[in-house]
């Protein structure tokens, strides 16, 4: 499992967050557009989009077994989703 954060050089604030399942087959991405996306790494295919979150996504993390995804939202909330296992 890996988590990556992207930072803006001018504002020193996060512009995007990424996380992969431990098997590396699924990538989650979230950013300032208030959308969270799941991607199939091998093909680059977008699997699903969770639209119109209340604020930008600051951080993402899959559970160790890959079954759940947590997103820290800029409004201070944490959202959890059940994700398909790798």
C-alpha positions as CSV (number, residue, x, y, z in Angstrom):
1,X,0.0,0.0,0.0
2,X,1.4,3.4,-0.9
3,X,0.1,6.9,-0.4
4,X,1.4,9.9,-2.4
5,X,0.6,13.6,-1.9
6,X,1.1,16.3,-4.5
7,X,2.1,19.8,-3.3
8,X,1.8,23.2,-5.0
9,X,5.2,24.9,-5.0
10,X,3.7,28.4,-4.7
11,X,1.1,27.9,-1.9
12,X,2.8,24.9,-0.1
13,X,-0.6,23.2,0.1
14,X,-1.6,19.8,-1.2
15,X,-3.2,19.7,-4.7
16,X,-3.8,16.0,-4.9
17,X,-3.6,12.7,-3.0
18,X,-3.2,9.2,-4.3
19,X,-3.2,5.7,-2.7
20,X,-2.9,2.2,-4.1
21,X,-4.1,-1.1,-2.7
22,X,-1.4,-3.4,-1.2
23,X,-1.6,-5.5,-4.4
24,X,-1.1,-2.4,-6.5
25,X,-4.0,-3.2,-8.8
26,X,-6.2,-0.2,-7.8
27,X,-5.3,3.4,-7.5
28,X,-7.5,6.1,-5.8
29,X,-7.0,9.7,-6.6
30,X,-8.5,12.8,-5.2
31,X,-7.9,16.5,-5.6
32,X,-9.2,20.1,-5.5
33,X,-12.0,19.3,-8.0
34,X,-13.9,17.6,-5.1
35,X,-14.0,14.3,-6.9
36,X,-12.5,10.9,-5.9
37,X,-11.7,8.4,-8.6
38,X,-10.7,4.7,-8.6
39,X,-8.5,3.5,-11.4
40,X,-7.4,0.1,-12.7
41,X,-3.6,0.4,-12.7
42,X,-2.8,-2.1,-15.3
43,X,-5.1,-0.5,-18.0
44,X,-5.4,3.1,-16.7
45,X,-9.2,2.6,-16.9
46,X,-11.3,4.7,-14.6
47,X,-13.5,2.4,-12.5
48,X,-15.7,4.8,-10.6
49,X,-16.0,8.5,-9.7
50,X,-17.4,9.8,-6.4
51,X,-18.5,13.3,-7.4
52,X,-19.3,16.5,-5.5
53,X,-17.6,15.8,-2.2
54,X,-18.1,18.7,0.3
55,X,-14.5,20.0,-0.2
56,X,-11.2,19.0,-1.8
57,X,-9.6,15.7,-0.9
58,X,-6.5,16.1,1.3
59,X,-5.4,12.5,1.9
60,X,-6.4,9.0,0.9
61,X,-5.6,5.6,2.3
62,X,-6.8,2.0,1.6
63,X,-7.1,-0.4,4.5
64,X,-4.4,-3.1,4.6
65,X,-6.7,-5.7,3.1
66,X,-7.8,-3.3,0.3
67,X,-11.5,-3.5,1.3
68,X,-12.0,0.0,2.5
69,X,-10.9,3.5,1.4
70,X,-10.7,6.5,3.7
71,X,-10.6,10.1,2.5
72,X,-9.7,13.1,4.6
73,X,-11.8,15.9,3.3
74,X,-10.7,19.6,3.6
75,X,-13.8,20.4,5.6
76,X,-12.5,18.3,8.5
77,X,-14.6,15.2,7.8
78,X,-13.4,11.7,6.9
79,X,-15.3,9.6,4.4
80,X,-15.2,5.8,4.2
81,X,-16.1,3.6,1.3
82,X,-16.3,-0.1,0.8
83,X,-13.9,-0.9,-2.0
84,X,-13.6,-4.2,-4.0
85,X,-10.7,-6.3,-2.9
86,X,-7.7,-6.5,-5.3
